[in-house]
Amino acid sequence: MESFDELGLSPELVEALAAEGIETPSSLQADAIPVLKQGNPAVLRAGPGGGTLVTWGAPLLNRLPTGGTQPVGLILTPTPETAQETALSLARLGLATGHRCAALHGGWALPGHADLLVGTPTQLAAAVRNAEVKLDAVEALVLDGATLVLDGENRDRVGIILESIGKGEIQGVVVSDPVTVSIREWVDAHLRRAVFLPGEAAGTDRAEAPLQRGTILLHPAKATDPLQELIPVVSQVLSTEIHHILLFCRSEDRAADAADLLTLHGYQAGAPGDPDAPIWLGLDPLADRKAVDTSDVAADRIATLSLDLPLDVDALDRRHGGGSMAVCVASPRELPHLRRLAREAGYRLDKLSQDPDGALDEVEAFRNQIRTALESRDLAAYTTLIQPLLKEWTGVEIAAAMAAILRDRGEEGAPGATRTTRVQGAGPRPPAWTRLFISIGSKDGVGPGDLLGAITGEAGLKGDQVGRIDVKDTFSRVEVQDAQAGEVIKALNGTSIRGRSIRVDFDRGGTREGKEGESRPREGGGRPRDGGRRPRGGGSGGSRPRS
């Protein structure tokens, strides 16, 4: 399909999409928009990087009414940051259709009166409980990033939101990649008549290409916008035997931004096939690669680079199939989308090395040490220790002072530091213990022995590295040595105990040193079963979807 006009969207909406550089629908958008435009419930196997917002947002803006005093569409997202991003993107399109879109928090005017309201399950459940938002007029509910939106206690909060929606039928849209067992269970309970798109998402969701077609080099961007990391990627690729890069962007405006950035750094950008320009800007893979093929440049000296990820398998193959070097830049949120496309298209992903000589700068090594601590250590006690200083200094200044102290003391890993000698006669430092939360309990038939066996078996810990195991009705708390906590979380998340998939995370009740000074655990109840009215299409006796 060549344009959104053919999908029956309003001319105003089609023009708004074109203004955002979105002119040709992906295969998923071509399949999903007609279904959602009619008000049918659906499960979309899609994630960031796959054009998800347009896939569900365009049909909702096309069919939902405007000008009311209450939300007619609710969008639940995993984090407040994604809620803000989603609301901004919807608001730009809503200007053309007359819809007012807002996030529940973050400086939006009168969000409770917006036509489309975006927020996390926690935010919306609290707003409903405090009577800040009325949901009587809601016609559509979107769970965007449903794996996290329905994770843990969020599932209960979604149930609270469903109970608060009026008695009229609503359209449920679930967006997830992959469509996990947990998502399928929720869909079976609430959206029995939902359409799975693409069709194979209703099955095992592990389709793989029969043949391996090559390798795509991945640059995992640390920045939210991959454009910020374009220059180092281009510099590295051109430092090899590659003479030209065919750079694919999602729109003409995006290509213009890339060209400006390249020019500022001394790289000439031109049209595909221009022998004098090292960077070629591309939008249409078929036409652009044809222009390159007719040039005088050797094919093995040309690399293809996706600054913005292709939306589907066909687009991936048109951009990168048969090239000498293929590179994709992906933000952390976009990695699952790229991995699925590569698997289905028959490409293996390898990381584009950012350190060809195999040695990190000592300053970067020190930063990595800090990153590791931020990701794996329970910092609650240290936060309390530092909090009073924030009245006088900024967080950056305090962090810099701590880095200077580490250097002066000669702690290992500090830039330019030397190792210190431990005081003779001092005994070994007792291990620090961290308490973890595990989303399974005695009602699931689990005992301490099951948890101990899972930790020692999956994470490879020894018995003396596991402390107290406290099994509650619907969850458990387990203490492990602090140094191994991150590995346990990584090893156990997504595994099953007694046939039930589990989630593991740091428990927010605190830590203890050695076995003394235990902090009082935070009490938390079990998760009740989902209650409330189901979205449209749910239940064995529900009404049929509108066609």
N, C-alpha and C positions, 0 to 999 in steps of 0.2 A: 504494500500500500504506500502511495506516494505522499499523501498529505492528510492532515486532520480534518479537512473539509469532507472527505469521504466517510468519516466516522459519525457524521451528523451533529457535530458540535456547532454551537452558535457562531456566526461570523465574528462577533466581538471577541469571543474566547479564542478562536483560531488566530485572530490578529494579535491578541495579547501573547499567545504562545510564540508566534513568529517574532514579536518584539524581544522575546527572551532568547531568540536563536533556536527555538524548537519548532521545526517545520516538518520533519518526517517522523512518523510514529515508529516505535520499535515493534517487534512482533508481539510482545506481551501487551503493549498499549493498544495495538490493533485488535487483539482478541478481547481485552478486558473492558475497554471503554464502552462498546455497545451493550455489554452485559450490565455494567454498573449504571449506565445512563438510564436503564429501565427500572432501576431500583432493586435489582436482585442481590442477594447476599453472595459473597465470594471469598475465596482464600487465594491470595496472590503469593506465589513463590518468587519473591523479589527482595532486594535489599539496597542500601545506599550504593549509588553508582549505576543502578539499573533503571533510572527514570521513574522511581516509584511514586513520587509526589504527583507527577502529571498523570500517571496511570489511574490513580483513584481520585485525585483532586479535580481534574478537568471534568469528569462526568458528574461529580457532586456539585460543582459550581454551575454546571449546565442545567441540573434538574431541581436543586433545592431553592425554595422561595427566599426572597429578600425582604428587608424592611421591617422585620418583627422586633419584638422587645426581648426575646429569649433565643438562645442558640437552637438552630435546627440541625446542626451537624456538630458532633464531638469527635475530636481526634486525640487519642491517647498516645503519648510518646514515652520512651524510657527515661529521659533526663530533661531537666529544665532547659539545658542548652539546645537540645534537639527540638524542644517545644518552641523556643524563640526562632530558630532557623525555619521550622515548618510554617509558623505563623507569618513570618516575613515573606516567604515564597508564595503562600496562598494569598496574602494581602496584595501582592503585585498583580496577580491574575484577577483577584476580586475587584480591583479598580475598574476593570472592563465590564464585569458582569453585574456590578452594583452590590456585591456582597461585602459586608464588613467582617474582617477576620482579625482575630486577636489571640494572644497567649494569656493564660490566666494571671501570670505574674511577669514583671519586667517592664513596667512603665506604659502598659497599654490602657487607653481610656475606656472606662466602663466595659470591661471584658464580658461581664455577665449579660450584656445586651448585644453582643456580637452575633452575627449569623453563624459563623463557624468559629468554634472555640477550641483552642489547643492547650493541653496540659498533661502533666504526668498523672498516673492513678492517685498518687498521694495528694497532689494539689487539688484535683477535682473532687476526690472523696471528702477532703477537709472543707472545700468550698460548699459542697452540698450539705454537709453536716452543720455548717455555720449559716446556712440559708443565704449564702452570697450568690449562688447561681441556682436558677430553676430550670429543670430539664423536661418540663411537661411537653414542650413543642419539638423535642428532638426526633428527627426522622432517620438519621444515619449515625452510626458509631463506627469509627475506624480505629483499629489497633495496629499502629505502625511500629514495626519492630516488636512483634508480639511475643517473641521468646523472652524478652526482659519485661515487657508490659504485664505478662501473666506469670512472672516468676515470684515464688515465695508469697509474701504477704500482699503483693500487688494483686494477686488473683482475688483475694477477699475484697480489696478496694474496688476492683472492677465489678464485683457482685453488688457492692453498695451503690455504685453508679447505675447499674441496671435496675435495681429496685426503685430508684428515684425517677426513672424515665416514665412518662405517662403510659397509658394503656394502649395507645395506638401502635400499629406495626412499625418497626424500624428496620432499616437495612444495616446488616453487619458486614464489615469488611476487615479481614485479617490479613496482615502483611508480614511475611516472615521468610527468611532464607538462612537455613533450610526450614522446611515444615517438619518440626520435630514430633516425637510421639506425644509429648505433653500438649503441643498445639492441636494435634489431631483429636486428642481426648476432649479438649475444650470445645472444638468445633462440633464434635459428635454430640455434645451435650447442649449446645446453644445454636448451632447453625446446620442442622441436619440436611437442609436443602441447598447448602452452599455449593457454588460452582468452583472447582479447583482449576486455576490457570497458572501456567500452562497445564494441559491435561495430564501430563506425566507426574505432576506434583501430587496427584491423588494416590500414586503408588509408592514405591520405595524411595523415590527422590534421589537416586544415586546413579543416574544415567551416565554412561561413559562412552566415549567414542571407540569404535572397534580398532582403529589404527592410531598410532602415535605419529603426529605430523611435525613435531619439532619442539623447540624450546623457546619460551618467552622469558626474558630477563625482567625481574621485578625490582623496582625501587620503592620500598615502603616509606612513604612520606611521613615525616613527623608533624608537619604543618597540616592544618585543616584544609587549606587550599594548596593543591599540588603545584600551582604556578610559582609559589615561593621557592620551590626546589628545582625549578627547571634548569637554571644555569649550571649548578654542579653536575647534573645528569648529562646535559649537552657537552660540557667540558670533558667529562670522563669518556663519553662515547667517541668524541672526536680525537681523543688522545690515543685511540687504537688505530687500526688500519682503515677505519671508516672515514670517507671523505664528505659524505652528505647525509643529512638526517631528514626524512620525510615526517614532519610533525603534524599529528592529527589533533584537532581541537573540536569542541562541540558546536561552535558557532563562529560566525565572522567576527563578532565583537571579541570573543575569547582569543581568536587568532590574532586580532589587532593588538590586544593586551600582551600576548606573547611576543609579537614582533617588536613592540616598544621596549620590552624588557631585554630582549636579545640585543637590540641596537644599543641600548645603554651600556651593555657589557662588551660591545665591540664585535658582535656577530651579525653578519649580513643575512637577512631573511628575504626570500624571494618566492616566485611561483615554482611549482614542481617542474623539474627538468632544467632549471636555469643553472648552467655549469659554473657560473661565477658566484653563486650563493651557496654557502655550506648548509643553510637551513632552508628547507622547503615547507611552506605552510599548506596543509591539506585539510579539506572538509569532506570531499566526495572520494572515497577510497578507489572506486573503479576508474573514475576519470583521472584522478591524480596519479595513480600508479601506471595508467596507460601513458600519460605524458612522460613519466620517468622512463618507461621502457623504450620510448622512441628517442631518448636523448643519447648523448655520446658518453655517458658515465657508465662505468662497469657496474653490473648488478651487485657484485660481491663487495663493493665499496659504499653501498647504500644501506642505512639502517632505518627502520620504521619505529616511531616513538609516539605512544598515546599519552598525551598530557591529561586528557579526559577519557575515562574508560569507555570502551564500546558498550552499547546497551544490551546486545544479545550476541549469540554465538556467530550468526552470519556476519555481523559487523566486525567481530574479532577476526574472523578468517579473512574478510576482505581487506582489512588493514594490514595484517601481519603474516598471512600465509605465503610461504615460499620465499621470504626475504632472507638476507644473510645474517642480520641481527634484528631482533624484535625486542622492544623495551616498553614496559607499561609503568607509569607512575600511579600509585594508589595510596589514598589515605587509609588509616587503620580501619575506619568504618566500611571502606569499599573492598577490603581484602576478601571477605567471603564471596562477594559477587564475582570478583575476578577469578578466584580459585574454581568456582563452579563453572564459569564460562570456559576456562582452560581445560578442565576435566572433560566437559562435554564435547569440546571441539578437538580434543586429542593433543593438547599441548602440555608439556611439562614446564612448571615454573621453577626457575632458579633465581637466586638473589643476585642483583647487580652489585658487585663488590664496590664499596665506597672507600676501601683501603687497599689498593692494589699491592702495596709493599708488605701487607700483612702486619703492620705495626701501627697502633693508635698513638696519636699524640698524647703526652702525659697529662695534659690538661683535660682532654676528652676522656681519658681513662678515669680521671678523678670525677668528672661529671657522671660517667656511667656508674661509678661506685655510689654516688648520691642517688641516681635514678633507682638502682637496685634497692637501696634502703627505703626509698619512698614507696616502692611497690610491694615490698615483702615484710617490712617491720611494722609492728603495732606502735604507732607514735603517740598514742593518747596521753601517756604519762609525760612525755617530753613536751607535748603541746601545752599542758598545764604549767610546766616549769617555765616555758618561754613567754606565756601569755602576758605577764605584767610588763615585759619589755616593749610590747607592741604599743603601749601608751606613749613611749618616747621615740621609738625608732620604727622604720618600716620593716616589713618582712625580709626584703632583699638585703638591707643593711645588717640585720641580725644574722642572716645566712652567711654573708660575707665575713662577719666577725667570727662565726663558728669555723669557717674554713681557715681563717688566719690562725685560730687557736690550734687546729689540727696540724697545720704546717709547723707552728712553733714547737709543738710537742713531738713532732716527728712521726705522726701516725702514718702507717702504711697506706699508700694511695694518694697522699696529699702531694700536689705538684712541688717538685724540688725538695721533698722531705727525705730524711734519713730515718732508718728504723731505730727505735729506742730499745734499751735493754731492760727486761723485766727485773724488778727489785728482787734480790736473792732472799729466799726464805718465805716469800709470799706464796701462799697456797694457790691452787688452780681456781680461777674465777668460777663460781657456781653458774650453771646454765640458766638462762632466762627462759621463762615458759610463756607461751601464748595460747589463748583459748580460742578454739574454732567452733563455728556454728555448722551443724550438719542437718539438712532438711529431712530427717527421717527419725522415727521414734518407736516406742514400744507398741503403739497401735499398728505399726507396720510389721510387727513380729521380730523386731531387731533388739538384740541385747548387746552388752558391752563386748562380748567376745566377737560378735560380728564386726563391730566397728574397729576393734583392735586388729582383727585379721585383715580387714580391708586396708587399713593404714600401713601395716607392716608389709602386706603383699603388694599393693599397688604403688606405694610411695617408697618402699624399701627401707623404712625405719626399723630400728631395733626396738625391742620391748622397753628398754630403759629410757628411750627417747619419747615415750608416750606417758603422759601423766594421768590425771583423773579423768574418767569417762562418766558423764552424767546423762543418762537416758531419760528424756521426758516423754509425754504421750505422743507428740507429733514432731518433735525435733530432739536433737542431742547436742551437748557441748563436750568437746574433747580438748584436753591440754596436750600440746606437743612442744618440744624444745623450739625456742624462737628461731633458730637458724634454719630449721627444717619446715617452718610453717608454710612458706611460699610454695615449696615443693609438694607438700601434702595437698594444698588447694589445687594446684595445677594437675596433680595426678588423679585426684578423686572426682573433680567436677565432671559431670556427664557420665560417670560410671554408674553401675547398678548394684544395689545390695538387696538380696531377696526379691529380685525382679522389679525393684522400684528405682527409677533414676534419681540421683541425689544432687544437691547443690551444696557446696562448701564455701565458706567465707569466714573472714575474721569476725569473731563475736565482739560486739561493742561494749561488753561488760568490763573489760580491762585485762591486765596481765599481772603476773606475780613473779618475783625473783626466787630462784630455788624452789622451795615448797612452802615458803613463809609469806606472810603478809598478803594473803589472798583477798582480792577485792570482792565485794558482794556482787553476785551475778545479777544481771538485769533480768527481771521476771518477764516472761513472754508467753502468752497463751498459744494453744495450737491453732491451726488454721481450720475454721469451720468450712463445711461444704458450701459451694456456691449457691446463693439464693437469689430470689428476685425474678422478675420477668425476663424471658429470653429475648434476644434480638429476633428480628423477623426471620421466619423460616425454621425456628427452633421447635423441638418437640415433635412427637410422632403424630399429634393431631393438629399441627399448625396449619395455617393457611398456605396456599400455594403462592410462590413468588409471582409478582406481576411480570408479564411478558412484554 
